[in-house]
Amino acid sequence: MSHISEGQRLLRLILKRANYATSDIRADPGEPHLAEIEIIRRIEGATIAAENYPASRRQRLNSDPAALAAWENEGGAVRSKQSRPRRFHHFAPQNHPID
């Protein structure tokens, strides 16, 4: 016996039908059509469109070449594996006789 509500069941059905892409959700013309429309409107109301999504710090820096150059000069560039700093292993001192 399932313990999910009808709303949860419809939400799963809608998302699965759209292959979990919220930009592709559509109501099915079947029986729960109005309930699906209500769920889709809630999703769309809470979703930020890609073109309106705030730019990340990296996107803002990459959009301005002068800012990107300053960021790289401040050490912000990602290091390559070859330039990775060495890790030093600390060993316990050994008992050597003093000459």
C-alpha atoms as a printed R data frame, in Angstrom:
   type eleno elety resid chain resno      x      y       z
1  ATOM     1    CA   MET     A     1  0.000  0.000   0.000
2  ATOM     2    CA   SER     A     2  1.361  3.376  -1.040
3  ATOM     3    CA   HIS     A     3  1.591  6.228   1.452
4  ATOM     4    CA   ILE     A     4  1.832  9.117  -1.016
5  ATOM     5    CA   SER     A     5 -0.916 11.650  -1.516
6  ATOM     6    CA   GLU     A     6 -2.745 12.223  -4.790
7  ATOM     7    CA   GLY     A     7 -0.839 15.505  -5.249
8  ATOM     8    CA   GLN     A     8  2.504 13.743  -4.820
9  ATOM     9    CA   ARG     A     9  1.437 11.032  -7.238
10 ATOM    10    CA   LEU     A    10  0.444 13.640  -9.843
11 ATOM    11    CA   LEU     A    11  3.675 15.572  -9.323
12 ATOM    12    CA   ARG     A    12  5.730 12.427  -9.931
13 ATOM    13    CA   LEU     A    13  3.645 11.594 -12.985
14 ATOM    14    CA   ILE     A    14  4.068 15.093 -14.462
15 ATOM    15    CA   LEU     A    15  7.823 15.184 -13.846
16 ATOM    16    CA   LYS     A    16  8.357 11.660 -15.168
17 ATOM    17    CA   ARG     A    17  6.356 12.444 -18.305
18 ATOM    18    CA   ALA     A    18  8.585 15.525 -18.903
19 ATOM    19    CA   ASN     A    19 11.722 13.479 -18.184
20 ATOM    20    CA   TYR     A    20 12.253 15.666 -15.075
21 ATOM    21    CA   ALA     A    21 12.813 18.816 -17.167
22 ATOM    22    CA   THR     A    22 10.605 21.500 -15.662
23 ATOM    23    CA   SER     A    23 10.756 23.461 -18.912
24 ATOM    24    CA   ASP     A    24  8.930 20.582 -20.669
25 ATOM    25    CA   ILE     A    25  6.073 19.938 -18.247
26 ATOM    26    CA   ARG     A    26  2.602 19.815 -19.748
27 ATOM    27    CA   ALA     A    27 -0.796 18.783 -18.443
28 ATOM    28    CA   ASP     A    28 -2.239 15.573 -19.836
29 ATOM    29    CA   PRO     A    29 -5.745 15.959 -21.301
30 ATOM    30    CA   GLY     A    30 -6.983 13.059 -19.157
31 ATOM    31    CA   GLU     A    31 -9.029 12.958 -15.941
32 ATOM    32    CA   PRO     A    32 -6.830 14.967 -13.502
33 ATOM    33    CA   HIS     A    33 -6.181 17.736 -16.071
34 ATOM    34    CA   LEU     A    34 -7.146 20.666 -13.788
35 ATOM    35    CA   ALA     A    35 -5.142 19.270 -10.867
36 ATOM    36    CA   GLU     A    36 -2.107 18.878 -13.150
37 ATOM    37    CA   ILE     A    37 -2.490 22.463 -14.387
38 ATOM    38    CA   GLU     A    38 -2.513 23.678 -10.777
39 ATOM    39    CA   ILE     A    39  0.687 21.743  -9.973
40 ATOM    40    CA   ILE     A    40  2.379 22.991 -13.159
41 ATOM    41    CA   ARG     A    41  1.462 26.608 -12.329
42 ATOM    42    CA   ARG     A    42  3.023 26.196  -8.874
43 ATOM    43    CA   ILE     A    43  6.218 24.800 -10.386
44 ATOM    44    CA   GLU     A    44  6.411 27.561 -12.992
45 ATOM    45    CA   GLY     A    45  5.729 30.204 -10.339
46 ATOM    46    CA   ALA     A    46  8.651 28.957  -8.245
47 ATOM    47    CA   THR     A    47 11.077 28.427 -11.142
48 ATOM    48    CA   ILE     A    48 13.550 31.036 -12.352
49 ATOM    49    CA   ALA     A    49 13.981 30.992 -16.123
50 ATOM    50    CA   ALA     A    50 17.564 30.427 -17.284
51 ATOM    51    CA   GLU     A    51 17.773 33.869 -18.921
52 ATOM    52    CA   ASN     A    52 16.651 35.527 -15.653
53 ATOM    53    CA   TYR     A    53 18.858 33.429 -13.358
54 ATOM    54    CA   PRO     A    54 21.428 35.551 -11.536
55 ATOM    55    CA   ALA     A    55 24.964 35.166 -12.854
56 ATOM    56    CA   SER     A    56 27.464 33.383 -10.647
57 ATOM    57    CA   ARG     A    57 30.668 35.103  -9.531
58 ATOM    58    CA   ARG     A    58 32.620 33.104 -12.122
59 ATOM    59    CA   GLN     A    59 30.229 34.127 -14.906
60 ATOM    60    CA   ARG     A    60 30.463 37.788 -13.890
61 ATOM    61    CA   LEU     A    61 34.263 37.651 -13.819
62 ATOM    62    CA   ASN     A    62 34.489 35.821 -17.150
63 ATOM    63    CA   SER     A    63 32.231 38.375 -18.816
64 ATOM    64    CA   ASP     A    64 34.768 41.165 -18.213
65 ATOM    65    CA   PRO     A    65 38.276 40.447 -19.623
66 ATOM    66    CA   ALA     A    66 39.938 43.054 -17.372
67 ATOM    67    CA   ALA     A    67 38.287 41.546 -14.303
68 ATOM    68    CA   LEU     A    68 39.326 38.063 -15.415
69 ATOM    69    CA   ALA     A    69 42.956 39.181 -15.811
70 ATOM    70    CA   ALA     A    70 42.894 40.772 -12.342
71 ATOM    71    CA   TRP     A    71 41.361 37.616 -10.859
72 ATOM    72    CA   GLU     A    72 44.068 35.432 -12.404
73 ATOM    73    CA   ASN     A    73 46.819 37.803 -11.206
74 ATOM    74    CA   GLU     A    74 45.457 37.505  -7.671
75 ATOM    75    CA   GLY     A    75 45.946 33.739  -7.695
76 ATOM    76    CA   GLY     A    76 42.383 32.858  -8.607
77 ATOM    77    CA   ALA     A    77 43.312 30.631 -11.517
78 ATOM    78    CA   VAL     A    78 43.022 26.898 -11.037
79 ATOM    79    CA   ARG     A    79 46.389 25.187 -10.741
80 ATOM    80    CA   SER     A    80 47.360 22.345 -12.983
81 ATOM    81    CA   LYS     A    81 48.203 18.998 -11.436
82 ATOM    82    CA   GLN     A    82 51.904 19.516 -12.185
83 ATOM    83    CA   SER     A    83 52.064 22.740 -10.199
84 ATOM    84    CA   ARG     A    84 50.339 21.272  -7.182
85 ATOM    85    CA   PRO     A    85 52.342 21.942  -4.015
86 ATOM    86    CA   ARG     A    86 54.178 19.004  -2.545
87 ATOM    87    CA   ARG     A    87 52.915 17.438   0.619
88 ATOM    88    CA   PHE     A    88 55.570 16.867   3.196
89 ATOM    89    CA   HIS     A    89 55.325 13.852   5.404
90 ATOM    90    CA   HIS     A    90 56.414 14.279   8.971
91 ATOM    91    CA   PHE     A    91 58.258 11.345  10.387
92 ATOM    92    CA   ALA     A    92 59.156 10.738  13.967
93 ATOM    93    CA   PRO     A    93 62.802 11.559  14.686
94 ATOM    94    CA   GLN     A    94 65.093  8.578  14.541
95 ATOM    95    CA   ASN     A    95 67.563  7.776  17.286
96 ATOM    96    CA   HIS     A    96 70.962  8.445  15.729
97 ATOM    97    CA   PRO     A    97 74.062  8.635  17.843
98 ATOM    98    CA   ILE     A    98 75.619 12.089  17.866
99 ATOM    99    CA   ASP     A    99 79.128 12.096  16.397
